[in-house]
Amino acid sequence: MILSNSARCLKCGSELSSSSVHDYKECECGNVFVDGGMAYIRHGFLDRSKWLDISISLDDLPCEMIMSAIDWGHQNKRNELGILCAIARGLRDCGYEIREIK
């Protein structure tokens, strides 16, 4: 499942995000484009070394786990931190590593 269809141009610093099908966006300098929203990911660039894919996508199992953790949190009257902790534990248990990307 595509959660975010995004790219960053390392030439001009633009961060682009496509939110729906055929939502074509191009950076300020024309080096990078994104398209497809959450239906498909299509990126392009003029200079391969001057762009970064910052899209977020997950397999169905983690998505189902995240939805279940959110539902559990609401049913058990957990606050936002409690729900976030439940999601982080579930992702860890699915084998995902949570780390910062710079």
VEXKOLTI-450781 format. One record per residue (C-alpha): z, y, x; residue number from 0. Coordinates in Angstrom, 2 decimals. Layout:
! residues N
+---------+---------+---------+-----+
:      zz :      yy :      xx : num :
+---------+---------+---------+-----+
:       Z :       Y :       X : NUM :
...
+---------+---------+---------+-----+
! end
This chain:
! residues 102
+---------+---------+---------+-----+
:      zz :      yy :      xx : num :
+---------+---------+---------+-----+
:    0.00 :    0.00 :    0.00 :   0 :
:   -0.97 :    3.41 :    1.34 :   1 :
:    1.92 :    5.87 :    1.09 :   2 :
:    0.39 :    8.71 :    3.10 :   3 :
:   -3.19 :    9.17 :    4.29 :   4 :
:   -2.81 :   11.70 :    7.10 :   5 :
:   -4.03 :   12.75 :   10.53 :   6 :
:   -3.10 :   15.37 :   13.10 :   7 :
:   -5.64 :   17.30 :   15.18 :   8 :
:   -4.33 :   17.63 :   18.72 :   9 :
:   -6.88 :   20.36 :   19.37 :  10 :
:   -5.85 :   22.95 :   16.75 :  11 :
:   -2.53 :   21.42 :   15.59 :  12 :
:   -3.56 :   20.98 :   11.95 :  13 :
:   -1.95 :   18.19 :    9.94 :  14 :
:   -4.20 :   16.92 :    7.18 :  15 :
:   -3.28 :   14.80 :    4.19 :  16 :
:   -5.61 :   13.36 :    1.55 :  17 :
:   -3.83 :   12.89 :   -1.78 :  18 :
:   -6.50 :   11.37 :   -4.05 :  19 :
:   -9.83 :    9.56 :   -4.02 :  20 :
:  -12.56 :   11.77 :   -2.49 :  21 :
:   -9.95 :   14.38 :   -1.46 :  22 :
:  -11.81 :   15.30 :    1.73 :  23 :
:   -9.92 :   17.61 :    4.11 :  24 :
:  -11.06 :   18.95 :    7.47 :  25 :
:   -8.94 :   20.64 :   10.16 :  26 :
:   -9.37 :   24.29 :   11.11 :  27 :
:  -11.48 :   23.56 :   14.21 :  28 :
:  -13.59 :   20.85 :   12.54 :  29 :
:  -12.51 :   18.10 :   14.95 :  30 :
:  -10.75 :   15.82 :   12.40 :  31 :
:  -11.17 :   14.89 :    8.74 :  32 :
:   -9.29 :   12.67 :    6.26 :  33 :
:  -10.46 :   11.25 :    2.94 :  34 :
:   -9.49 :    8.63 :    0.35 :  35 :
:   -5.98 :    9.50 :   -0.76 :  36 :
:   -3.92 :    6.41 :   -1.56 :  37 :
:   -7.01 :    4.39 :   -2.51 :  38 :
:   -8.52 :    4.02 :    0.99 :  39 :
:   -8.11 :    5.54 :    4.43 :  40 :
:  -11.13 :    7.21 :    5.98 :  41 :
:  -10.70 :    9.35 :    9.08 :  42 :
:  -13.23 :   10.86 :   11.43 :  43 :
:  -13.19 :   12.99 :   14.55 :  44 :
:  -15.49 :   14.67 :   17.05 :  45 :
:  -13.21 :   14.08 :   20.06 :  46 :
:  -11.46 :   10.68 :   19.99 :  47 :
:   -8.78 :   11.81 :   22.45 :  48 :
:   -7.79 :   14.84 :   20.33 :  49 :
:   -6.53 :   13.25 :   17.11 :  50 :
:   -3.65 :   11.10 :   15.90 :  51 :
:   -3.45 :    8.88 :   12.83 :  52 :
:   -0.12 :    9.67 :   11.13 :  53 :
:   -0.79 :    7.69 :    7.94 :  54 :
:    1.94 :    5.53 :    6.46 :  55 :
:    1.16 :    2.18 :    4.88 :  56 :
:    3.25 :   -0.88 :    4.09 :  57 :
:    2.57 :   -4.43 :    3.00 :  58 :
:    3.49 :   -5.29 :   -0.59 :  59 :
:    6.76 :   -7.06 :    0.33 :  60 :
:    8.47 :   -3.98 :    1.85 :  61 :
:    7.21 :   -1.81 :   -1.02 :  62 :
:    8.76 :   -4.20 :   -3.55 :  63 :
:   11.99 :   -4.22 :   -1.50 :  64 :
:   12.10 :   -0.40 :   -1.39 :  65 :
:   11.58 :   -0.13 :   -5.15 :  66 :
:   14.31 :   -2.75 :   -5.66 :  67 :
:   16.72 :   -0.85 :   -3.34 :  68 :
:   16.10 :    2.39 :   -5.23 :  69 :
:   16.68 :    0.64 :   -8.56 :  70 :
:   19.86 :   -0.99 :   -7.20 :  71 :
:   21.10 :    2.40 :   -5.99 :  72 :
:   20.55 :    4.03 :   -9.37 :  73 :
:   22.17 :    1.16 :  -11.29 :  74 :
:   25.18 :    1.18 :   -8.96 :  75 :
:   25.47 :    4.97 :   -9.02 :  76 :
:   24.86 :    5.35 :   -5.28 :  77 :
:   24.08 :    8.78 :   -3.88 :  78 :
:   20.94 :    9.55 :   -1.85 :  79 :
:   22.55 :    8.37 :    1.41 :  80 :
:   23.58 :    5.07 :   -0.16 :  81 :
:   20.03 :    4.49 :   -1.40 :  82 :
:   18.57 :    5.46 :    1.99 :  83 :
:   20.91 :    3.01 :    3.74 :  84 :
:   19.87 :    0.22 :    1.34 :  85 :
:   16.19 :    0.95 :    2.05 :  86 :
:   16.78 :    1.02 :    5.83 :  87 :
:   18.63 :   -2.34 :    5.69 :  88 :
:   15.83 :   -3.85 :    3.62 :  89 :
:   13.13 :   -2.65 :    6.01 :  90 :
:   15.12 :   -4.00 :    8.95 :  91 :
:   15.47 :   -7.36 :    7.18 :  92 :
:   11.68 :   -7.43 :    6.62 :  93 :
:   11.18 :   -7.05 :   10.38 :  94 :
:   10.31 :   -3.35 :   10.51 :  95 :
:   11.57 :   -1.09 :   13.27 :  96 :
:   12.43 :    2.45 :   12.27 :  97 :
:   11.67 :    4.88 :   15.07 :  98 :
:   10.64 :    8.47 :   15.64 :  99 :
:    7.00 :    9.23 :   16.45 : 100 :
:    6.37 :   12.45 :   18.32 : 101 :
+---------+---------+---------+-----+
! end
